[in-house]
Amino acid sequence: MVGMMDSGSRASFTEKLEPLLTDEVELRRHVEKAVEETQVIDMHTHLFSIEFGKMALFGIDDLLTYHYLIAEMFRSVELKPERFWRMSKREQADLIWRTLFVENSPLSEAARGIVTILKAFGLSTNAATLDEAREFFATQDVAKHFDRVFEMARVKAVVMTNDPLDAREAHVWENGVRIDARFHAALRLDRVLNDWTNAVPKLAERGYAVETAIDAKTVAEVRRFLDDWITRMRPLYMAVSLPDDFRFPSDDVRDRLLREAVLPTARAAGLPLSLMIGVRRGVNPALRIAGDGVGRADVKAVERMCAENPDVRFFVTFLSRENQHELCVAARKFSNLMPFGCWWFLNNPSIVAEITRERIELLGTSFIAQHSDARILEQLIYKWKHSRRVIADALVEAYTRLLASGRAVTAREIERDVARLFSENFRRWVAIEGAP
């Protein structure tokens, strides 16, 4: 009978012979090892590969002028925003360093992230100036530096945020530049769906016969625009960030474009649609990108979209902490809904811990644990280092409870579960040619 076993049966039998982890210390060691070593597919970033030129941000001045740190800096200085924006990037970075790292302890998550990055490269975290850090980054071979950061962060691929209506970015794509294979595209639809009036002339400039008033011809042209850019970019999914007052259905232009152009395109192309919901733009316009806020959104809008479009896969994340439980419950009802990450203001250890535990308790490992949302290359280091620690703690708790209930796990099962959370759930949902 043993000789008649198929390969699947043999694999199952072998797994059962693996030692069960019944000691809590050993259990923690295996979880932490798996979480630390598993390579990540970072499914949502604002990073760009070297081929995009100045859009690819890296180095200490870009790190310090991150909008999280800009907003935090204004809480500790008497400075008019308009004066700050007149400064050079170098001057802004110097001010932020002096304010948040010299005159104050860098206790916030964003500030601590800078410390983690500097330490990773062996640079001083207590320096009075940025001279050492600037010299280090200025002397790096850019291509080798990108490789090193990916290796340090244990990230094997990232997904960019790609706006075809951004002239700088479109120029790169339209010239057929070969993009670093680790960087994958996501077709961003914010301008089309959230700012249609201003999108119309931009689309018209590119040869699409659209009108402000939506009619059948305009819908057809929007679909042609999407098809053209799907062919050009080969994105892994389409994406849009949405305000806290997003409703579906709704009697507005966005709803019609979603129903008649975006969702049919997602269906026809087999592309998931990523919905990032809860942004309140320009709460303090003087701070520019640093002035956006958060609002509680309506999870029922996502439920209705999933129910009406069972053949479309949705990645969904909400910006408000208060929406997280409802999102988990919705995901239990719709197998075409994939919760992902702890976005923007949620990316703090205490909140990541809470959300991860809640998702494990309601969804097992059928979600995507985290994404970095990184805008500057080296942020991959701290965002993943900090998140891995919190996710490991949540998993240890879950496995310990399971053990107490009478079910032990093996090291291989832990590795499988971590792989699901860090890469495999995403990989399965973007099962198209070219997926990482």
ZATORZA-164561 format. One record per residue (C-alpha): chain; x, y, z. Coordinates in steps of 0.001 Angstrom, whole numbers, m for minus. Example, Ala and Ser with C-alpha at 12.3 -4.5 7.8 and 13.67 -1.06 7.14 Angstrom:
<pts>
{A; {12300; m4500; 7800}} {A; {13670; m1060; 7140}} 
</pts>
This chain:
<pts>
{A; {0; 0; 0}} {A; {2869; 2386; 750}} {A; {4170; 1917; m2749}} {A; {782; 2946; m4142}} {A; {708; 6340; m2348}} {A; {562; 9338; m4680}} {A; {2928; 12304; m4109}} {A; {236; 14333; m2329}} {A; {m377; 11521; 155}} {A; {3358; 11109; 797}} {A; {3707; 14853; 1474}} {A; {803; 14740; 3895}} {A; {2246; 11678; 5663}} {A; {5660; 13346; 5943}} {A; {4146; 16480; 7442}} {A; {2437; 14404; 10113}} {A; {5821; 12975; 11104}} {A; {7242; 16444; 11741}} {A; {7666; 17251; 15437}} {A; {4796; 19154; 16989}} {A; {5755; 22342; 18817}} {A; {4321; 21834; 22287}} {A; {6803; 24006; 24184}} {A; {5853; 27694; 24201}} {A; {9471; 28863; 24103}} {A; {10175; 26715; 21046}} {A; {6919; 27842; 19493}} {A; {7915; 31508; 19836}} {A; {11364; 30816; 18415}} {A; {9935; 29192; 15298}} {A; {7349; 31935; 14767}} {A; {9895; 34717; 15132}} {A; {12293; 32915; 12787}} {A; {9614; 32438; 10123}} {A; {8401; 36034; 10364}} {A; {11952; 37379; 10293}} {A; {13121; 35314; 7309}} {A; {10057; 35172; 5049}} {A; {10422; 37327; 1955}} {A; {7652; 39874; 1434}} {A; {5689; 41059; m1562}} {A; {4957; 44660; m558}} {A; {1595; 45112; m2252}} {A; {1167; 48886; m1886}} {A; {3933; 51474; m1982}} {A; {4643; 54852; m3545}} {A; {8148; 53792; m4526}} {A; {9583; 54072; m8012}} {A; {12432; 52186; m9623}} {A; {15621; 53918; m10748}} {A; {14270; 54168; m14287}} {A; {11824; 56873; m13155}} {A; {14653; 59263; m12345}} {A; {13925; 61897; m9704}} {A; {10607; 60243; m8856}} {A; {12630; 57467; m7184}} {A; {13242; 58934; m3729}} {A; {16026; 57793; m1406}} {A; {18556; 59223; 1028}} {A; {18436; 61229; 4233}} {A; {16915; 64460; 2895}} {A; {14011; 62620; 1272}} {A; {13557; 60529; 4432}} {A; {13384; 63563; 6721}} {A; {11027; 65552; 4508}} {A; {8461; 62737; 4618}} {A; {5061; 64298; 5211}} {A; {4534; 62439; 8504}} {A; {7601; 64207; 9912}} {A; {6649; 67561; 8405}} {A; {3298; 67514; 10216}} {A; {4967; 66452; 13461}} {A; {7620; 69156; 13176}} {A; {5012; 71914; 12995}} {A; {3785; 70927; 16459}} {A; {7110; 71979; 17978}} {A; {8142; 75115; 16076}} {A; {6772; 78602; 15567}} {A; {6974; 78715; 11793}} {A; {4526; 79714; 9093}} {A; {3939; 76891; 6608}} {A; {4502; 79210; 3650}} {A; {7981; 79977; 4945}} {A; {8743; 76278; 5309}} {A; {7693; 75586; 1718}} {A; {10040; 78296; 464}} {A; {13003; 76443; 1979}} {A; {15135; 74051; m50}} {A; {14737; 70353; 700}} {A; {18109; 70389; 2450}} {A; {17028; 73274; 4679}} {A; {13744; 71536; 5476}} {A; {15578; 68347; 6421}} {A; {17963; 70271; 8684}} {A; {15035; 71925; 10463}} {A; {13173; 68646; 10961}} {A; {16312; 66905; 12242}} {A; {17065; 69677; 14710}} {A; {13450; 69873; 15891}} {A; {12517; 66206; 16203}} {A; {15865; 64472; 16787}} {A; {18062; 66995; 18600}} {A; {15686; 69222; 20548}} {A; {13201; 66395; 21160}} {A; {13427; 62612; 21563}} {A; {12289; 60775; 18405}} {A; {9522; 58773; 20086}} {A; {6870; 58836; 17368}} {A; {6699; 55887; 14980}} {A; {7797; 57992; 11990}} {A; {10729; 59517; 13885}} {A; {11788; 56192; 15384}} {A; {11779; 54827; 11855}} {A; {14585; 57211; 10924}} {A; {16584; 55943; 13899}} {A; {16047; 52345; 12772}} {A; {17287; 53205; 9265}} {A; {20379; 55035; 10480}} {A; {21275; 52186; 12817}} {A; {20819; 49647; 10010}} {A; {23509; 51452; 8003}} {A; {25803; 51926; 10980}} {A; {25271; 55702; 11100}} {A; {25071; 57869; 14207}} {A; {21575; 58276; 15639}} {A; {22611; 61055; 18016}} {A; {24495; 63369; 15670}} {A; {23954; 67119; 15959}} {A; {24082; 67523; 12176}} {A; {23334; 65457; 9099}} {A; {26861; 65628; 7697}} {A; {27683; 61946; 8246}} {A; {24373; 60679; 6862}} {A; {24534; 62940; 3823}} {A; {28061; 61836; 3012}} {A; {27077; 58178; 3318}} {A; {24091; 58381; 986}} {A; {25905; 60630; m1495}} {A; {28670; 58065; m1958}} {A; {26456; 55047; m2587}} {A; {26199; 53389; m5975}} {A; {22489; 53845; m6573}} {A; {21770; 50455; m8164}} {A; {23740; 48587; m5496}} {A; {22039; 50657; m2795}} {A; {18598; 49621; m4071}} {A; {19720; 45984; m4026}} {A; {21053; 46340; m501}} {A; {17860; 47891; 842}} {A; {15685; 45151; m663}} {A; {17966; 42551; 902}} {A; {18004; 44276; 4309}} {A; {14216; 44588; 4347}} {A; {13769; 41033; 2990}} {A; {11404; 42339; 331}} {A; {11381; 40457; m2957}} {A; {8957; 42678; m4857}} {A; {7025; 45908; m4457}} {A; {3956; 47312; m6156}} {A; {4166; 50957; m7152}} {A; {1381; 53539; m7406}} {A; {1194; 54515; m11078}} {A; {m804; 57463; m12381}} {A; {m952; 57573; m16205}} {A; {m2156; 61193; m16035}} {A; {1117; 62256; m14397}} {A; {3139; 63593; m17324}} {A; {6533; 62703; m15804}} {A; {5539; 59127; m15181}} {A; {3659; 58677; m18445}} {A; {6801; 59732; m20332}} {A; {8723; 56779; m18888}} {A; {6022; 54260; m19704}} {A; {5406; 55614; m23200}} {A; {9095; 55365; m24055}} {A; {9073; 51657; m23330}} {A; {11772; 51833; m20676}} {A; {12509; 48431; m19174}} {A; {11536; 48647; m15478}} {A; {13398; 46854; m12682}} {A; {11633; 43476; m12436}} {A; {11130; 43888; m8673}} {A; {8867; 46888; m9256}} {A; {5341; 46078; m10410}} {A; {2672; 48498; m11541}} {A; {m701; 49328; m10041}} {A; {m2974; 51447; m12220}} {A; {m4103; 54335; m10006}} {A; {m7504; 55853; m10812}} {A; {m7776; 58724; m8317}} {A; {m7776; 61534; m10853}} {A; {m10339; 59846; m13064}} {A; {m12723; 58814; m10287}} {A; {m12276; 61625; m7755}} {A; {m11513; 64646; m9958}} {A; {m13304; 64006; m13209}} {A; {m13674; 67673; m14204}} {A; {m9916; 68179; m14199}} {A; {m9233; 64740; m15641}} {A; {m11278; 65443; m18779}} {A; {m8822; 67905; m20417}} {A; {m5875; 65659; m19529}} {A; {m7569; 62688; m21178}} {A; {m8485; 64823; m24179}} {A; {m4844; 65921; m24562}} {A; {m3934; 62242; m24872}} {A; {m6437; 61634; m27622}} {A; {m9441; 60326; m25707}} {A; {m12735; 61899; m26783}} {A; {m14299; 62377; m23357}} {A; {m16785; 64958; m22156}} {A; {m17515; 66276; m18670}} {A; {m21101; 65038; m19011}} {A; {m20931; 61259; m18957}} {A; {m22445; 59591; m22015}} {A; {m21939; 56269; m23769}} {A; {m19092; 57598; m25922}} {A; {m17254; 58977; m22891}} {A; {m17618; 55670; m21052}} {A; {m16248; 53828; m24085}} {A; {m13290; 56212; m24230}} {A; {m12537; 55751; m20545}} {A; {m12535; 52013; m21079}} {A; {m10187; 52476; m24041}} {A; {m7899; 54578; m21827}} {A; {m7865; 51866; m19158}} {A; {m7259; 49112; m21711}} {A; {m4377; 51045; m23273}} {A; {m2648; 51553; m19939}} {A; {m3258; 48005; m18782}} {A; {m1493; 46863; m21952}} {A; {1334; 49349; m21423}} {A; {1891; 48953; m17652}} {A; {795; 45358; m17122}} {A; {m480; 46304; m13648}} {A; {m1199; 43717; m10992}} {A; {m4361; 45568; m9997}} {A; {m6230; 48860; m10353}} {A; {m6511; 51112; m7320}} {A; {m8217; 54190; m5952}} {A; {m8175; 56034; m2639}} {A; {m11625; 57222; m1647}} {A; {m12968; 59809; 810}} {A; {m14678; 58970; 4060}} {A; {m18062; 59923; 2554}} {A; {m17780; 57391; m292}} {A; {m21105; 55693; m990}} {A; {m22095; 52867; m3312}} {A; {m24495; 53128; m4980}} {A; {m24491; 56884; m5395}} {A; {m25916; 59390; m7843}} {A; {m22635; 60920; m9009}} {A; {m20013; 60758; m11739}} {A; {m17737; 58452; m9739}} {A; {m20498; 55854; m9378}} {A; {m21230; 55835; m13077}} {A; {m17554; 55568; m14016}} {A; {m17121; 52733; m11545}} {A; {m20156; 50824; m12783}} {A; {m19765; 51374; m16507}} {A; {m16008; 51617; m17006}} {A; {m13833; 50481; m14097}} {A; {m15683; 47396; m12874}} {A; {m16320; 46026; m16399}} {A; {m12625; 46556; m17172}} {A; {m11593; 44758; m13977}} {A; {m13871; 41886; m14925}} {A; {m12681; 41678; m18518}} {A; {m8980; 41991; m17665}} {A; {m9138; 39743; m14610}} {A; {m7638; 42491; m12456}} {A; {m8503; 43053; m8797}} {A; {m9644; 46532; m7751}} {A; {m8028; 47985; m4635}} {A; {m10207; 50326; m2561}} {A; {m8469; 52466; 77}} {A; {m11210; 54313; 1919}} {A; {m11368; 57038; 4541}} {A; {m9144; 59917; 3396}} {A; {m10146; 63488; 4149}} {A; {m8085; 65598; 1777}} {A; {m6797; 69033; 2733}} {A; {m7971; 69172; 6336}} {A; {m5182; 71741; 6721}} {A; {m4357; 72892; 3175}} {A; {m1381; 74962; 4369}} {A; {483; 71715; 5116}} {A; {m95; 70375; 1580}} {A; {214; 66574; 1502}} {A; {912; 66601; 5240}} {A; {m2490; 68205; 5822}} {A; {m4727; 65269; 4916}} {A; {m6875; 63664; 7615}} {A; {m9005; 60632; 8385}} {A; {m12718; 59941; 8695}} {A; {m14882; 56949; 9479}} {A; {m16372; 55497; 6308}} {A; {m19355; 53310; 5378}} {A; {m18357; 49632; 5108}} {A; {m21776; 48889; 3612}} {A; {m20576; 50517; 376}} {A; {m17949; 47778; 30}} {A; {m20458; 45062; 925}} {A; {m22797; 46256; m1812}} {A; {m19982; 46424; m4362}} {A; {m18832; 42897; m3514}} {A; {m22397; 41570; m3650}} {A; {m23122; 43168; m7024}} {A; {m19797; 42072; m8514}} {A; {m19077; 38532; m7264}} {A; {m16732; 37914; m10204}} {A; {m14465; 40872; m9328}} {A; {m11798; 40583; m6622}} {A; {m11427; 43511; m4231}} {A; {m8461; 44468; m2066}} {A; {m9840; 46689; 692}} {A; {m8339; 48760; 3471}} {A; {m9885; 51497; 5592}} {A; {m8038; 54424; 7124}} {A; {m10125; 54700; 10270}} {A; {m9468; 52396; 13205}} {A; {m13209; 52356; 13871}} {A; {m13898; 50625; 10528}} {A; {m11648; 47621; 11116}} {A; {m14074; 45273; 12876}} {A; {m16788; 45869; 10286}} {A; {m14280; 45173; 7516}} {A; {m13349; 41827; 9093}} {A; {m16998; 40831; 9374}} {A; {m17632; 41869; 5762}} {A; {m14679; 39747; 4634}} {A; {m16266; 36716; 6339}} {A; {m19315; 37208; 4125}} {A; {m17610; 37869; 793}} {A; {m14869; 35612; m528}} {A; {m14050; 38235; m3175}} {A; {m12972; 40714; m471}} {A; {m9358; 40692; 733}} {A; {m8506; 42993; 3681}} {A; {m4956; 44249; 3533}} {A; {m2454; 46138; 5622}} {A; {m2620; 48889; 8205}} {A; {m2742; 51999; 6108}} {A; {m1252; 55425; 6807}} {A; {m2367; 56608; 10284}} {A; {m2953; 52978; 11297}} {A; {694; 52044; 10765}} {A; {1644; 52389; 14432}} {A; {2665; 49358; 16526}} {A; {m219; 49566; 18996}} {A; {m2818; 49742; 16232}} {A; {m1096; 47183; 13972}} {A; {m1109; 44804; 16943}} {A; {m4812; 45335; 17587}} {A; {m5861; 45002; 13943}} {A; {m3683; 41937; 13293}} {A; {m5047; 40133; 16349}} {A; {m8604; 40978; 15374}} {A; {m8106; 39729; 11832}} {A; {m6490; 36478; 12959}} {A; {m9380; 35839; 15349}} {A; {m11990; 36443; 12645}} {A; {m10240; 35430; 9424}} {A; {m7442; 33035; 10330}} {A; {m4665; 33686; 7808}} {A; {m6946; 34695; 4913}} {A; {m5830; 38349; 4779}} {A; {m2714; 40343; 3860}} {A; {m962; 41299; 7064}} {A; {765; 44472; 6001}} {A; {2049; 46746; 3271}} {A; {4610; 49498; 3777}} {A; {3031; 52453; 1914}} {A; {6688; 53523; 1608}} {A; {7476; 56650; m380}} {A; {11233; 56648; 166}} {A; {13302; 53546; m555}} {A; {14916; 53111; 2856}} {A; {11527; 53219; 4588}} {A; {11218; 49565; 3549}} {A; {13766; 48796; 6261}} {A; {11965; 50315; 9220}} {A; {8387; 49750; 8152}} {A; {8934; 46025; 7703}} {A; {11257; 45607; 10687}} {A; {8732; 47254; 13014}} {A; {5734; 45438; 11527}} {A; {7374; 42009; 11603}} {A; {7910; 42257; 15345}} {A; {4272; 43142; 16033}} {A; {2910; 40504; 13637}} {A; {5147; 37849; 15225}} {A; {3780; 38675; 18680}} {A; {203; 38392; 17409}} {A; {910; 35018; 15808}} {A; {2644; 33685; 18933}} {A; {m445; 34557; 20956}} {A; {m2721; 32853; 18435}} {A; {m655; 29652; 18274}} {A; {m314; 29584; 22078}} {A; {m4091; 29783; 22456}} {A; {m4453; 27015; 19878}} {A; {m1957; 24890; 21808}} {A; {m3868; 25460; 25041}} {A; {m7028; 24299; 23264}} {A; {m5384; 20998; 22324}} {A; {m3890; 21510; 18829}} {A; {m142; 21865; 18283}} {A; {1467; 23037; 15039}} {A; {4655; 22166; 13200}} {A; {7410; 24481; 11985}} {A; {6276; 23837; 8420}} {A; {2718; 24903; 9240}} {A; {4013; 28129; 10757}} {A; {6123; 28829; 7664}} {A; {3089; 28169; 5458}} {A; {890; 30540; 7480}} {A; {3462; 33338; 7494}} {A; {3986; 32949; 3749}} {A; {233; 33344; 3239}} {A; {169; 36567; 5223}} {A; {3304; 38052; 3621}} {A; {3049; 36999; m15}} {A; {904; 34037; m1022}} {A; {m2536; 35558; m438}} {A; {m1543; 38492; m2628}} {A; {100; 36294; m5230}} {A; {m3042; 34175; m5499}} {A; {m5259; 37212; m6013}} {A; {m3144; 38666; m8799}} {A; {m2810; 35326; m10592}} {A; {m2084; 36877; m13950}} {A; {897; 36686; m16267}} {A; {3779; 38657; m14837}} {A; {2749; 38397; m11188}} {A; {5723; 38142; m8822}} 
</pts>
